[in-house]
Amino acid sequence: MSKLSKLKKYFSISDTAKYLSNALEEPVSVADIYELAIEGKLKISARLIDRAYAISTQLAEEDNKQPGGLIKLPDGKRLALNEQIQVIDGIWDLAMIGMELHSIKAHYQREISGPEPRVNSVPGFYVCRDGKVYRLVSSLPLSSREHVGEVLSDELENLLKTKGLTYQDLLDNDAASLLECMNDEELEEFTGLTFVLGLDDLAEHEFSPEELPLKPYSYQLVITTSEIGRLLDSLDESQDKPESSRERNNKLVLIGALLEELNIDPNIRGVTSAVQALLDLRGVSFSDDYIRETLKQVVIAMESKRNKS
């Protein structure tokens, strides 16, 4: 990989496959990445393109009553949903408990040209970071304005900002003429926001929704460089590392001490046959050459150990 790549905080799924292929010196496909994620061996993250709205969650007892409701997870635990809407952005790990898990399964099936998976996940799209789990929301409930008022104001301000407008522009000028630059979808969003926020003089017609739809949250699937490093480290730890000469010598000295305790001299003639007989009694068998060579190394290791003492 290039030097510039070392500065990156995340890689796309396809770039992750290329990176791992180079690092492991074996082919790694995009399908492999999705499969590792489904098996819980690799974390896939969502890089939010724009800010998203979400509600926080927490683990709850089965009999716990939460205003936001309880979601039963596949492992039997229950997730309590809070009412407060929050704004989140940046990179978040997929929690892999809701529709985000189904999405990864669907990506995997498409990579292997398999059938579309059935939807059997927990409702909602969940992300997590620093031990906190959030469910993204696609609409704002209007039954309790105190929980969404700040978010609605923020959403209206962002909508106006895309058109180069501010609250004050609407108050100081003819709102209808200023909003001509909005398309039908934006006007509908503006009307709903102004009605709910009590800016009735800016709303052009009656509007009383139970929920206010939001723009669909958009994101890019990525793998963070720290997660790639964790995966590579775990693969290194799972492989058998070559035994160091020091470890081997220590084992030979241990064998030598046991032989001395048994009054077996590894230097005497015929000791190979005696050791083989002991092994046979315990159902173990090695060749004469292997035993003879090992005993020679035991003698060398013992002499080296005594000289250093």
Disulfide bonds with the S-S distance in Angstrom:
none
